[in-house]
Amino acid sequence: MKTRQVSEFKETEFGKVPVDWEVTELENICERVSVGHVGLTSKFFCGKEEGVLFLRSQNVRPGRINLTDLKYVTYNFHETHKKSQLHEGDLMIVRVGSNRGDCCVVPKGFDKLNCANIVFARPKSEFSSFLGHYFRSHLGKQKLDSISTGSAQGVINTKHIAKLLIPLPLPHQALAISHLLDTLDFKIQNLQNQNKTLEQIAQAIFKSWFVDFDGVTEWDDSELGKIPKGWSVNILDSIANNVRNTIKSKDITPDIFYIGLEHMPRDNVGLDTWENSNKLKSNKFKFETNQILFGKLRPYFKKVGISPINGICSTDILVLNSKDTSWLEFLLFTVSSYDFIEYASQSTTGTKMPRTDWDYMKKYKIIFPPLTKVLKFHVIIKKLIEMMRKNIFEIKTLTKTRDILLPKLMSGEIRV
C-alpha cells in the first residue's frame, strides 16, 4: 500500500483539512455516544463461568483491551443494564483516572460485554477503526485533554466527547487508513505473542528439568529434601553477582538508553521498552546486553528481565550478572521464579517503599544440576532468547513506523 503527500487543504472550524474531508461532530457519525454503568457493581460480580465480561477503566489501554484483573457480572445484570452493553466495533474512552483518555475499539471475538464508567461510541462501521487510531494520535489526545474538566484527576464529560469535532475522510479513505495502521498493529501484536510463547516454552523446560525433575528415578537426601542423585545444594552467590557500576548524572548523555521500573513489564523476561536519558538528573547504574535487571521495590516485584541492549537503569533496579555465561539462562529463570520472588519479599526493609537487597538475595539456596545439564539448557534457551531479542527490535521498528505515519494520516497530510 503506497502513501502520497496531500497538497490541497481548506480552512475549517477544526483547522486545516484536505479539501475532500469534512469536519463533523462525533455524534453525527455514531448510532449513540453513551457511558457505561455508573454506581456500585461489586455486589453483581460473579465467576467467569456464570458471568459476562465486565470492562472497567483499567482494562482499556491504548489500542487494546487489557485482559488482566478481569471482572464478571451476572447475566441478570447484563440483561437489565442494556445501556452499558458493548458491541463489536464500539469505541471505548476512559473518562476518569490515571489512564484518562486511553481508548480502543472492541475487537471481534467478544460475545457479550458490559462496562462501567467508560464512555463509548457506536460509530458507523467504516469509521470504527479510524476513530480508534484518531484518538490514539497526538491530535486526538489533545482534543480529549481540551475537554477534560473537574478536579486534579480530571473527568472527560460524555456530552463533550459527543460534540468533539472530527476531521473525517471519505469512507473508502478511512478504511484504507485503518487497514494500513491495523496491519502494523497486527504485526506488532503477533511478534509480542510470539515472545510470550517463547518465554512460556523456556519456563516450561526450566520447571520440568530443575523444579519437577521429570524423568529422575534416583534420589539423594539434602537440606532441601530429596534431590536428584549427583546434584547438590548451593547458594545464588556461587553463580551470580550484583554489578554496581555507577554513572554520575553529569556523565549521562541523551544518546544513552535508559530503563526504569516503569519500563519493565511484570511476569515477562523480555524487556522491550526503553527511552533516551535526556531527562535524567541523578546517578544511575550501567548495564550491558545479557545482564539481568531485577526491580528491587516490593510493589514492583516480578519485574525481572534480560536486557537486549547496553544502557543505564534506575538505582531501584539490581543489575545481576552470571559469573559463567553457561549459567545465564538458569540464573534468569531462577530469579524470575515465584519461589525466588517470595524469598526476596521476606527481606524487604522500609515501610513506604520496601526494598530487597543483594546481601539477602545471594544466600538463596538452589538445587544445583550437573554442568552437562546446565550446558544443554543454555544451548536451547539461548536460541529462544535470541529469537525474542530479534522480535523486540522488529517491534521497535514497526512501532516507530506506525508512530511516524499516525499523525500524518490522521491530519490528512499524507494519503494512502
KAJOGI-V680564 format. One record per pair of residues at least 12 apart in sequence whose ideal C-beta (glycine too) atoms are under 6 Angstrom apart, sorted by the first residue. I is the first residue (numbers start at 1). J is the second residue. Records with the same first field share a line. If there is no record, write none. Layout:
I = J ; J
This chain:
1 = 180 ; 416
3 = 414 ; 416
4 = 415
5 = 414
6 = 18 ; 412 ; 413 ; 415
14 = 165 ; 167
17 = 167 ; 412
18 = 412
21 = 167 ; 169 ; 412
22 = 168
23 = 165 ; 167
24 = 168
25 = 163
26 = 162 ; 164 ; 166
27 = 162
29 = 123 ; 124 ; 127
30 = 121 ; 122 ; 123
31 = 122
32 = 122
33 = 121 ; 162
35 = 119 ; 158
36 = 84 ; 115 ; 116 ; 117 ; 118
37 = 81 ; 84 ; 116
38 = 117
41 = 116
44 = 73 ; 74 ; 77
45 = 71
46 = 72 ; 74
48 = 72
51 = 72 ; 73 ; 74
52 = 73 ; 78 ; 112 ; 114
53 = 113
54 = 71 ; 72 ; 73 ; 114
55 = 115
56 = 116
57 = 94 ; 97
60 = 92 ; 94 ; 102 ; 104
61 = 102
62 = 102 ; 136
63 = 104 ; 136
64 = 104
73 = 114
78 = 114
84 = 114 ; 115
85 = 114
86 = 106 ; 113 ; 115
88 = 106 ; 108
89 = 125 ; 128
90 = 106 ; 120 ; 122
91 = 105 ; 121 ; 131 ; 132
92 = 104 ; 118 ; 120
93 = 119
95 = 119 ; 156
96 = 155
100 = 154
101 = 141 ; 144
103 = 135
105 = 128 ; 132
119 = 158 ; 161
126 = 171 ; 174 ; 175
127 = 174
129 = 178 ; 182
130 = 174 ; 177 ; 178
133 = 181
134 = 410
137 = 406 ; 407 ; 410
138 = 407
139 = 410
143 = 164
147 = 160
176 = 416
177 = 409 ; 416
180 = 416
184 = 398 ; 402
187 = 398
188 = 395 ; 398
191 = 391 ; 394 ; 395
194 = 391
195 = 270 ; 388 ; 391
198 = 384 ; 387 ; 388
199 = 269
202 = 381 ; 384
206 = 333
213 = 228
216 = 228
227 = 367
231 = 367 ; 369
232 = 368
233 = 365
234 = 366 ; 368
235 = 363 ; 365
236 = 362 ; 364
237 = 362
239 = 323 ; 327 ; 331
240 = 320 ; 322 ; 331
241 = 321
242 = 318 ; 358
243 = 319 ; 321
245 = 286
246 = 283
247 = 284 ; 286 ; 312
248 = 283
249 = 281 ; 282 ; 283
252 = 277 ; 280
254 = 276 ; 278
256 = 277 ; 312
257 = 274 ; 309 ; 311
258 = 275 ; 277 ; 312
259 = 274 ; 313
260 = 314
261 = 295 ; 300 ; 314 ; 316
264 = 295 ; 303
266 = 302 ; 303
267 = 302
269 = 305 ; 306 ; 336
270 = 388
271 = 305 ; 307
272 = 392
284 = 312
285 = 313 ; 315 ; 319
286 = 312
287 = 307 ; 313 ; 319
288 = 310
289 = 307 ; 310
291 = 307 ; 319 ; 321
292 = 306 ; 320 ; 332
293 = 305 ; 307 ; 313 ; 317
294 = 318 ; 320 ; 335
295 = 317
296 = 316 ; 318 ; 355 ; 356
297 = 316 ; 353 ; 355
298 = 348 ; 354
301 = 341
302 = 341
304 = 335 ; 336
306 = 332
308 = 389 ; 392
326 = 374 ; 375 ; 378
329 = 378 ; 381
330 = 374 ; 377
343 = 364
344 = 356 ; 361
347 = 360
